[in-house]
Amino acid sequence: MGSGWMLDCWNMVFTPRDKENIVSYSFPEFILNGHPLKYVSKFCYLGHVITNTLSDENNIHREIRNMYIRANMLFRKFNKCSIRVFRSYCICLYGIALLKKYTKTCLDKFKMCYHRCIRLFFGYSTMHNVTEILFELGLPSFNTLVHNSRVIYRTQIANSTNDILMHFRLLGF
């Protein structure tokens, strides 16, 4: 690190659930190492978008984009390769078990993306029934993917011997 070099540093103020608990809408400038911290409403940390409203919709939209990109890339390069490749590359839903705050419309767009990618990749038309396609290919439904991810996540947390995770478990998180 040379002199004058500094990572971007951000400040985020989270909106309280109860609007009566809002103390102020403006906050003093914070200085770190002589540089003011920027106030932001969202930022990306370890691939997860954190917002001051704690909404997960930005993460869902990111996953939708990524799924379309992966499916299109596989389709253009390999045109209908194995189901195993599709499973490994396109059904990689980072952080889906953590999603909590989103609208039904947003999650429905994600489900529709999953169905469109399967149809595109395996050459089915929109006239084919999604349930039949999934059964024929041996792929899980979108709801099953989400459910299984959450169950696996909860099981891993419940069985963890990590002191920090055990502490949060005791607090009810």
C-alpha angles and dihedrals in degrees: 000000000000124000114280092022116123137162117245106267124199138198122208127190114200119218111241117240091233109058090207088069094063106120099181142348093214128055135193120264113263118214124205119185089342094307124108116239115236120235111229134180092211142009138174118247121179090342094307120111111225117197132189088242091051089234118158095202093101089056092049091050090049091052091048090054092046093049092051091048094049094045093047092047093050092045093051095045102038107012107212104352122167127315088238091062091048091050093048098044107029103032093059100120105179113211096353090137090061097056111117113142115055141110124261088240091058093050090046089056088053091050091048089051090053091051094046092050091051091049093048096045097046097036101247121150124229087256092071117095111248094219091054091047092051091047093048092049095040092236124146121247117252091252090052091052092052093044094048092048091053093047092049091048094049091046092051091049092046092050096043120116092197108128095221093050091045089053092051090046089056090051089055100250 
